[in-house]
Amino acid sequence: MNGVIQAVCLLRYTVIAASSQTRVMVGRESGLPGLSDLCGVSFVGSGQGSARQPAVRHCTKTAFSLRQTDGMTQHSENPEIRQARRPQRDQSSPESLSQGLVLVFGASGYIGSNLVHKFMELGIPVRASSRNLEVLEGRDWQGVELVQADALCPETLNRVMSGVDIVYYLVHSMAAGHHYADLDLEASANLSQAAAHCGVRRIVYLGSLIPPQPKSPYLRARKQTGDRLRAGQVPVTELRAGMIIGPGSAAFEVIRDLVNYLPVMLTPGWMQSRSSPIALDNLLDYLVRIGFLEAASGKIYEVGGLEVLSFEQIMLQYGEVVGRCPRIIRLALHAPRLSSLWLKLVTSVPLNIARALIDGLSQDVIADDNEIRKFIQLPLDDFRTAVHAAVQTDQIIARWVEGSLPCRNYSPEYTYYAKHASGSATSTASSGELWQVITSIGGSKGYFFLNFLWSLRGLLDWLVGGPSFRRRRRDPDHLRIGDTFDAWRVIGITPERKLILFLEMKAPGSGVLEFTIQPEGNLHRITATASFHPTGLPGLLYWYSLMPLHLLIFKGITRTIAHEAQIQAATMTKT
């Protein structure tokens, strides 16, 4: 028996040593990521319906506790990136800025989140609005008024715009599917009418660069949205931008993932189209200043960076900055639909957004910023400087999963957007009864479903030096922030609503397991969602190899939880 134990221990330490060498090599080869949203906006008309009555709250600090584990780094080991410095710029607010209340409508989106933070830095009073108040509450914006509102629900708009001087309109419906253009027009008309009713002085709309004869349905929809806003009574200032270079933007995220995952790329014809990418900081400066510039009322301005680059040039220059040199093989085919499918396979950008991105790149979209630079003189960043800033930033404004540094092991090498797998079930049990079962995870009943597979996963993790099998629950019945069991750490608790577990096992990526409880008529729906940030090609292959198993397990887990809660409820009723 002793001989067997010694053999197992020897095997474990051998695997640990080999794994350590492998991790060092992978870390050196993985490079650094980059990030982007096609036009950096929030979404309306998708997912769960929003509340009919707006809720108003002031942001308070979200409870969060997460131990920084060994090997977590915030900066690249690439000396070129580490030594890069951004040019000094004037951070003072423009003299013309008033102290009227600013509303950022679509504050949960990419540009909206960053814009709120910008106004906070300048000391300008700001109200943040979104369909999902919970997302805003997770931003940790001190002193910012948070309001729930939906442009597709006119009854929610008057309250959110009460006392507002300037509205920044940063929403689109692209994630809603084929009818997003109609939803965009409806939403913009509702907002314009409400703004006029509430006495709003100005609407600032972030649109997209539009070629003379746009072929892209997405670009046509962005133009029509601006036209619909201008048809209202409130003066509109429209700022048109193309690709945004900054953490979280869809186009930049696509670039980052393609370069990190693919050493060889087959590039279709649309990658030769040219654009004027602009740094996130430059766009934010333009947005802030243009809203308070009286001469800009009722005008349309285009903004871009210092360079005009093709998408292929953008990828190659990004690769140079992060120390990766992908080989490009050009194809004569344009193939936008096929391209959107392989973009979806490689990146985590939603398919509808990927399609819109490619459609928008089917033509040259080059900014003519001569008009805006007559009024606003900014020191613009070149593309490489913008990339340096994007990959080094540790001030990413995001929720638990999307872009969150803790959920990416504090390392920008992991993908910005997570891969997801989920399962759900309904139950007649109450939220409290479901919560009692969920929070018993990792205890006497293990993981509720196919426990032998969880044990196998734990064994593999233990062999490579992971925490599995070495940690037990602090309390069999209750969980609190910071508790650990097996390879999990509790990082988020909303009683009877949400439990968030952070994965600390050895893996080529970083993951979060989230349990949610939502009312559904006379029932409650329990959902288990795994969100995984792959690192490099090994992480991507790891995720897809486990995807079928994940879907099976999460369906089984939620059904078991629902069944166990119903049994406990019936037992309590009998007693």
BAGURO-276634 format. One line per 8 residues: number of its first residue (from 1); for each residue y, z, x of C-alpha. Coordinates in Angstrom, 3 decimals. Layout:
NUM> Y:Z:X; ...
END
This chain:
1> 0.000:0.000:0.000; 2.348:0.897:2.808; 1.620:-2.441:4.405; 2.629:-4.279:1.214; 5.886:-2.349:0.992; 6.685:-3.099:4.600; 5.974:-6.784:4.055; 8.294:-6.945:1.007
9> 11.074:-5.176:2.897; 10.640:-7.537:5.849; 10.860:-10.507:3.489; 13.994:-9.111:1.874; 15.805:-8.600:5.152; 14.759:-12.046:6.380; 16.202:-13.640:3.227; 19.378:-11.581:3.537
17> 19.894:-12.746:7.115; 19.310:-16.372:6.199; 21.553:-16.079:3.172; 24.373:-14.650:5.244; 24.266:-17.601:7.620; 24.170:-19.997:4.695; 27.151:-18.360:3.032; 29.185:-18.674:6.223
25> 28.420:-22.367:6.472; 29.133:-22.985:2.786; 32.427:-21.128:3.053; 33.506:-23.342:5.933; 32.536:-26.511:4.175; 33.900:-25.748:0.736; 37.610:-26.152:1.526; 40.298:-25.110:-0.912
33> 40.898:-26.169:-4.501; 43.969:-27.412:-6.297; 44.973:-27.373:-10.037; 46.919:-29.046:-13.307; 47.541:-29.752:-17.207; 48.332:-33.318:-18.062; 51.702:-32.306:-19.276; 51.233:-28.586:-19.101
41> 51.335:-27.596:-22.719; 49.612:-25.348:-25.220; 47.430:-26.431:-28.152; 47.879:-26.420:-31.913; 45.388:-27.327:-34.582; 42.221:-26.487:-32.666; 39.739:-23.660:-32.754; 40.059:-20.749:-35.166
49> 42.874:-20.742:-37.629; 45.799:-18.526:-36.866; 47.041:-15.657:-38.955; 49.279:-16.588:-41.847; 51.786:-13.820:-41.220; 53.309:-13.622:-37.741; 52.730:-10.466:-35.805; 55.383:-9.170:-33.418
57> 54.585:-6.896:-30.527; 56.002:-5.910:-27.169; 53.744:-6.417:-24.236; 52.158:-3.406:-22.599; 50.127:-3.294:-19.440; 46.498:-4.249:-20.008; 43.884:-1.843:-18.726; 42.005:-3.451:-15.896
65> 39.818:-2.064:-13.195; 37.847:-4.150:-10.757; 36.588:-3.258:-7.320; 37.363:-5.816:-4.622; 33.981:-6.567:-3.064; 33.208:-7.592:0.493; 33.941:-11.177:1.310; 36.699:-11.617:-1.281
73> 39.706:-13.339:0.210; 43.023:-14.466:-1.177; 43.945:-17.130:1.348; 42.389:-20.124:2.973; 40.871:-19.949:6.421; 42.254:-23.424:7.022; 44.934:-22.887:9.744; 46.956:-25.849:8.487
81> 47.368:-24.243:5.082; 47.855:-20.748:6.420; 50.739:-21.827:8.639; 52.517:-23.890:5.989; 55.862:-22.573:4.791; 57.894:-23.682:1.852; 61.541:-24.581:2.397; 64.037:-21.907:1.483
89> 65.765:-22.463:-1.821; 68.481:-20.844:-3.818; 66.860:-18.451:-6.277; 70.084:-17.465:-8.022; 70.434:-18.372:-11.680; 72.837:-21.221:-12.535; 76.388:-20.155:-13.343; 76.234:-21.817:-16.738
97> 73.279:-19.745:-18.002; 74.138:-17.750:-21.122; 72.392:-14.593:-22.211; 71.247:-15.903:-25.587; 67.662:-15.330:-26.658; 65.230:-18.025:-25.509; 62.006:-18.796:-27.385; 59.100:-20.334:-25.474
105> 56.993:-21.891:-28.230; 53.521:-22.472:-26.791; 53.724:-19.636:-24.273; 49.948:-19.401:-23.888; 49.822:-22.870:-22.328; 50.142:-23.791:-18.696; 53.851:-24.595:-18.524; 54.732:-22.072:-21.221
113> 53.175:-19.164:-19.314; 54.947:-20.085:-16.105; 58.244:-20.680:-17.890; 58.196:-17.217:-19.471; 57.623:-15.736:-16.029; 60.535:-17.796:-14.672; 62.910:-16.503:-17.338; 61.770:-12.965:-16.598
121> 62.655:-13.452:-12.915; 66.130:-14.706:-13.873; 66.742:-11.806:-16.247; 67.130:-14.084:-19.279; 65.989:-12.569:-22.618; 62.833:-14.406:-23.702; 60.503:-14.347:-26.692; 57.006:-15.753:-26.213
129> 55.074:-17.333:-29.068; 51.497:-18.532:-29.496; 48.840:-18.953:-32.178; 46.757:-16.373:-30.341; 48.587:-13.091:-29.786; 45.678:-11.620:-27.842; 46.080:-14.226:-25.096; 49.762:-13.357:-24.701
137> 49.004:-9.653:-24.564; 46.738:-10.302:-21.588; 49.620:-11.807:-19.550; 51.075:-8.407:-18.598; 54.660:-9.497:-19.340; 56.752:-6.353:-19.299; 59.703:-6.377:-21.712; 58.825:-9.741:-23.305
145> 58.702:-9.945:-27.081; 55.394:-11.449:-28.193; 55.188:-13.229:-31.543; 52.274:-14.955:-33.248; 53.188:-18.257:-34.907; 51.684:-21.667:-35.595; 53.720:-24.867:-35.928; 51.188:-26.115:-38.495
153> 51.900:-23.051:-40.673; 55.588:-23.326:-41.674; 55.596:-19.822:-43.193; 55.156:-18.344:-39.686; 58.172:-20.092:-38.127; 61.311:-18.535:-39.623; 60.577:-15.084:-38.280; 59.739:-16.277:-34.797
161> 63.020:-18.230:-34.571; 65.282:-15.557:-36.010; 68.137:-14.840:-33.591; 66.994:-17.517:-31.117; 69.530:-19.601:-29.179; 67.256:-22.150:-27.471; 63.682:-23.163:-28.328; 61.419:-24.624:-25.650
169> 58.804:-26.678:-27.501; 55.641:-26.893:-25.366; 52.722:-27.668:-27.676; 50.442:-30.556:-28.473; 47.282:-31.037:-30.537; 45.218:-33.070:-28.092; 42.248:-30.701:-28.225; 41.979:-31.187:-32.000
177> 40.287:-34.602:-31.707; 41.153:-38.091:-32.977; 43.872:-36.992:-35.404; 45.992:-35.167:-32.812; 48.919:-37.607:-33.178; 49.292:-36.830:-36.900; 49.079:-33.097:-36.195; 51.738:-33.416:-33.493
185> 54.114:-35.128:-35.925; 53.497:-32.513:-38.606; 53.998:-29.634:-36.177; 57.214:-31.048:-34.712; 58.678:-31.712:-38.173; 57.905:-28.140:-39.255; 59.487:-26.674:-36.150; 62.589:-28.858:-36.392
193> 63.163:-27.815:-39.999; 62.683:-24.121:-39.231; 65.019:-24.339:-36.223; 67.761:-25.808:-38.389; 67.251:-23.124:-41.031; 67.491:-20.321:-38.451; 70.580:-21.677:-36.688; 68.924:-22.581:-33.370
201> 71.464:-24.217:-31.039; 69.134:-26.436:-28.991; 65.513:-27.590:-28.756; 64.164:-28.463:-25.304; 61.062:-30.630:-25.489; 58.753:-31.361:-22.545; 57.364:-34.846:-23.014; 55.615:-37.345:-20.759
209> 56.845:-40.257:-18.706; 56.612:-43.344:-20.902; 56.142:-46.880:-19.515; 58.096:-49.686:-21.268; 55.117:-50.670:-23.437; 52.731:-47.719:-23.417; 49.050:-48.594:-23.918; 47.901:-44.980:-24.037
217> 47.633:-43.381:-27.518; 48.459:-40.053:-25.901; 51.714:-41.323:-24.369; 52.692:-42.983:-27.656; 52.058:-39.685:-29.450; 54.275:-37.799:-26.986; 57.079:-40.302:-27.555; 56.707:-40.106:-31.342
225> 56.851:-36.317:-31.200; 60.175:-36.492:-29.378; 61.469:-39.005:-31.930; 60.444:-36.728:-34.808; 62.248:-33.753:-33.240; 65.398:-35.842:-32.743; 65.296:-36.835:-36.419; 66.097:-33.217:-37.320
233> 69.468:-31.459:-37.435; 69.137:-29.467:-34.203; 70.153:-31.291:-30.986; 67.165:-32.038:-28.747; 67.005:-32.349:-24.975; 63.823:-34.095:-23.866; 62.528:-33.789:-20.321; 59.862:-36.327:-19.408
241> 57.492:-35.522:-16.560; 54.288:-36.988:-15.194; 51.616:-35.308:-13.124; 52.400:-31.666:-12.349; 51.270:-30.222:-9.014; 50.567:-26.556:-9.514; 47.788:-24.079:-10.305; 46.359:-24.793:-13.753
249> 47.607:-28.293:-14.481; 44.756:-30.568:-15.813; 45.445:-33.593:-13.607; 45.701:-31.455:-10.485; 42.530:-29.559:-11.424; 40.719:-32.880:-11.721; 41.929:-33.838:-8.252; 40.850:-30.528:-6.801
257> 37.377:-30.663:-8.325; 36.762:-34.301:-7.374; 37.687:-33.683:-3.745; 35.737:-30.426:-3.484; 32.590:-31.690:-5.188; 32.255:-35.319:-4.131; 32.116:-36.384:-0.469; 31.877:-40.001:-1.672
265> 33.829:-41.316:-4.663; 33.538:-44.552:-6.576; 37.095:-45.209:-7.739; 37.678:-47.523:-10.732; 40.759:-49.664:-11.105; 42.895:-47.075:-12.917; 43.039:-44.976:-9.748; 45.400:-47.565:-8.229
273> 48.050:-46.864:-10.866; 51.143:-45.155:-9.473; 52.983:-42.066:-10.657; 55.692:-39.603:-9.609; 53.957:-36.223:-9.225; 56.298:-33.247:-9.387; 55.836:-29.726:-8.037; 55.489:-27.002:-10.646
281> 58.425:-25.014:-9.249; 60.671:-28.087:-9.375; 59.761:-28.769:-13.006; 60.410:-25.157:-13.988; 63.830:-25.270:-12.319; 64.691:-28.416:-14.245; 63.520:-26.915:-17.537; 65.508:-23.718:-17.124
289> 68.736:-25.435:-16.123; 68.596:-28.312:-18.593; 68.406:-25.938:-21.548; 71.796:-24.408:-20.760; 73.532:-27.623:-19.744; 75.803:-28.672:-22.602; 76.101:-32.231:-21.304; 72.340:-32.626:-21.738
297> 72.418:-32.052:-25.501; 70.752:-34.940:-27.328; 69.719:-36.679:-24.081; 66.417:-37.814:-22.564; 65.835:-37.326:-18.847; 62.991:-38.295:-16.534; 61.957:-36.067:-13.636; 59.632:-36.651:-10.715
305> 58.985:-35.683:-7.130; 60.055:-37.308:-3.891; 57.186:-39.793:-3.707; 55.535:-42.507:-5.757; 51.770:-42.343:-5.184; 48.639:-43.872:-6.634; 45.957:-41.526:-7.943; 43.785:-42.544:-4.994
313> 46.572:-41.677:-2.530; 47.028:-38.349:-4.286; 43.357:-37.492:-3.805; 43.372:-38.530:-0.141; 46.528:-36.559:0.660; 45.184:-33.535:-1.166; 41.990:-33.827:0.899; 44.038:-33.905:4.102
321> 45.863:-30.700:3.147; 42.684:-28.733:2.381; 40.663:-30.156:5.243; 38.340:-32.474:3.301; 38.184:-36.240:3.728; 36.332:-37.891:0.826; 35.137:-41.445:1.317; 36.612:-43.838:-1.226
329> 34.675:-46.869:-2.491; 36.816:-49.016:-4.763; 35.379:-50.669:-7.856; 36.777:-53.674:-9.697; 35.956:-52.108:-13.064; 38.629:-50.231:-14.977; 36.095:-48.266:-17.125; 38.332:-45.554:-18.610
337> 35.748:-44.252:-21.112; 32.986:-44.082:-18.539; 35.393:-42.364:-16.139; 36.225:-39.677:-18.675; 32.510:-38.884:-19.039; 31.909:-38.365:-15.323; 35.148:-36.399:-15.081; 33.757:-34.113:-17.757
345> 30.520:-33.775:-15.780; 32.264:-32.842:-12.534; 35.273:-30.892:-13.809; 35.763:-28.311:-16.528; 38.679:-30.124:-18.156; 37.943:-30.752:-21.888; 36.769:-34.279:-22.624; 39.670:-35.085:-24.964
353> 42.157:-34.123:-22.268; 40.244:-36.067:-19.610; 40.361:-39.179:-21.788; 44.075:-38.772:-22.412; 44.633:-38.287:-18.685; 42.844:-41.517:-17.797; 44.536:-43.435:-20.609; 47.882:-42.241:-19.283
361> 46.985:-43.496:-15.807; 46.126:-46.996:-16.980; 49.740:-47.997:-16.258; 52.318:-47.106:-13.657; 54.390:-44.113:-14.831; 57.243:-43.774:-12.356; 60.175:-41.461:-13.000; 63.783:-42.592:-12.816
369> 65.579:-39.293:-12.141; 68.998:-40.738:-11.273; 70.563:-39.498:-14.506; 69.427:-35.880:-14.315; 70.364:-35.613:-10.633; 73.976:-36.350:-11.564; 74.045:-32.918:-13.189; 71.281:-30.943:-11.473
377> 70.791:-31.097:-7.714; 67.501:-29.513:-6.651; 65.733:-29.489:-3.274; 62.561:-31.299:-4.317; 59.204:-30.683:-2.659; 57.121:-33.535:-1.333; 53.513:-33.833:-2.457; 51.938:-32.072:0.519
385> 54.351:-29.141:0.263; 53.555:-28.806:-3.436; 49.816:-28.759:-2.659; 50.291:-26.114:0.054; 52.119:-23.920:-2.454; 49.498:-24.494:-5.156; 46.455:-23.585:-3.076; 48.085:-20.512:-1.532
393> 49.504:-18.891:-4.645; 48.040:-15.603:-5.787; 50.389:-15.280:-8.757; 48.380:-17.198:-11.308; 49.251:-16.481:-14.908; 46.023:-16.664:-16.861; 43.645:-14.829:-19.188; 40.392:-13.239:-18.152
401> 38.601:-16.492:-17.455; 40.863:-19.473:-16.974; 42.351:-19.238:-13.522; 42.054:-15.469:-13.284; 41.754:-14.472:-9.625; 39.521:-11.459:-10.389; 37.143:-13.722:-12.265; 37.148:-16.101:-9.304
409> 36.248:-13.384:-6.806; 39.858:-13.336:-5.639; 39.315:-16.654:-3.897; 41.091:-19.953:-4.693; 38.005:-21.835:-3.465; 36.412:-21.393:-6.882; 37.192:-23.809:-9.685; 40.236:-22.901:-11.731
417> 38.728:-23.645:-15.134; 35.347:-22.145:-15.905; 32.155:-23.765:-17.131; 30.987:-22.213:-20.412; 27.722:-21.591:-22.241; 27.426:-19.551:-25.417; 25.303:-18.567:-28.364; 26.083:-16.799:-31.633
425> 24.515:-15.293:-34.725; 25.675:-13.655:-37.950; 24.717:-10.236:-39.226; 25.182:-8.133:-42.321; 25.744:-5.105:-40.094; 29.227:-3.691:-39.638; 31.298:-4.244:-36.502; 30.666:-0.621:-35.512
433> 26.900:-1.025:-35.810; 26.964:-4.253:-33.815; 29.165:-2.633:-31.195; 26.721:0.230:-30.786; 23.928:-2.216:-29.975; 26.034:-4.396:-27.678; 27.222:-1.453:-25.590; 23.625:-0.359:-24.995
441> 23.083:-3.434:-22.808; 21.350:-2.714:-19.533; 19.801:0.463:-20.922; 16.325:1.146:-22.302; 16.194:-2.228:-24.100; 17.472:-4.188:-21.151; 19.181:-7.417:-22.176; 17.581:-7.665:-25.643
449> 15.845:-11.021:-25.056; 13.461:-12.430:-22.427; 13.859:-9.362:-20.242; 11.290:-10.677:-17.763; 13.672:-13.512:-16.843; 16.484:-11.032:-16.276; 14.118:-9.038:-14.060; 13.247:-12.173:-12.091
457> 16.932:-12.953:-11.623; 17.495:-9.383:-10.479; 14.627:-9.626:-7.980; 16.084:-12.774:-6.433; 19.483:-11.119:-6.221; 17.958:-8.025:-4.602; 16.172:-10.164:-1.998; 19.481:-11.679:-0.822
465> 21.268:-8.334:-0.693; 22.767:-8.238:-4.197; 23.311:-5.040:-6.229; 20.524:-5.638:-8.758; 17.997:-2.802:-9.229; 20.252:-0.429:-7.309; 22.662:0.565:-10.078; 21.945:2.291:-13.370
473> 24.135:3.033:-16.350; 26.413:6.061:-16.115; 25.843:6.854:-19.782; 23.066:5.412:-22.015; 25.312:5.190:-25.096; 28.885:4.571:-23.938; 30.673:2.206:-21.588; 34.094:2.450:-20.007
481> 36.221:0.232:-17.736; 34.778:0.196:-14.224; 31.209:1.165:-15.180; 28.473:-0.687:-13.297; 24.838:-1.402:-14.080; 22.475:-3.843:-12.436; 24.684:-6.731:-11.209; 27.467:-6.201:-13.779
489> 30.809:-4.411:-13.830; 32.721:-3.624:-17.051; 36.214:-5.133:-16.805; 37.326:-5.356:-20.442; 36.744:-3.282:-23.574; 38.231:-3.694:-27.025; 36.199:-1.344:-29.242; 34.227:-3.113:-31.971
497> 35.700:-6.451:-30.916; 35.088:-7.455:-27.288; 33.130:-6.460:-24.173; 33.719:-8.291:-20.873; 31.298:-7.975:-17.949; 31.971:-9.297:-14.451; 29.020:-10.709:-12.510; 28.641:-9.230:-9.022
505> 25.308:-10.824:-8.060; 25.030:-13.203:-5.106; 25.716:-16.692:-6.458; 27.606:-19.880:-5.477; 30.394:-19.011:-7.852; 31.823:-16.237:-9.981; 30.982:-15.392:-13.573; 31.954:-13.377:-16.626
513> 29.813:-12.478:-19.659; 31.825:-11.846:-22.818; 30.582:-10.419:-26.127; 32.825:-10.766:-29.200; 32.548:-9.603:-32.800; 34.479:-11.453:-35.512; 34.463:-11.038:-39.304; 33.143:-14.052:-41.197
521> 33.354:-13.543:-44.942; 31.008:-10.690:-45.844; 29.269:-11.009:-42.474; 30.098:-10.496:-38.823; 29.542:-13.081:-36.097; 28.403:-11.901:-32.691; 29.009:-14.360:-29.823; 27.880:-14.175:-26.210
529> 29.726:-16.484:-23.789; 29.050:-16.982:-20.097; 31.975:-18.360:-18.084; 31.225:-19.492:-14.550; 33.566:-20.683:-11.786; 31.429:-22.828:-9.432; 32.327:-23.066:-5.768; 31.671:-26.469:-4.230
537> 28.754:-28.751:-5.033; 26.139:-25.933:-4.682; 27.904:-24.003:-7.440; 28.033:-27.030:-9.713; 24.316:-27.794:-9.223; 23.490:-24.114:-9.770; 25.313:-24.100:-13.084; 23.745:-27.273:-14.460
545> 20.252:-26.197:-13.391; 20.594:-23.008:-15.451; 22.469:-24.509:-18.403; 19.390:-25.063:-20.667; 18.160:-21.565:-19.932; 21.597:-20.082:-20.636; 21.774:-21.728:-24.057; 18.311:-20.408:-24.953
553> 19.015:-16.885:-23.725; 22.399:-16.444:-25.381; 21.120:-17.620:-28.747; 18.226:-15.192:-28.432; 20.444:-12.301:-27.303; 22.865:-12.636:-30.216; 20.051:-12.984:-32.781; 18.354:-9.899:-31.382
561> 21.592:-7.903:-31.414; 22.240:-8.944:-35.025; 18.682:-7.983:-36.028; 18.741:-4.638:-34.185; 22.063:-3.694:-35.784; 20.715:-4.500:-39.255; 17.619:-2.370:-38.614; 19.749:0.564:-37.453
569> 22.006:0.174:-40.484; 19.002:0.178:-42.833; 17.565:3.247:-41.117; 20.827:5.131:-41.458; 21.007:4.190:-45.140; 17.505:5.599:-45.805; 18.258:8.843:-44.021
END
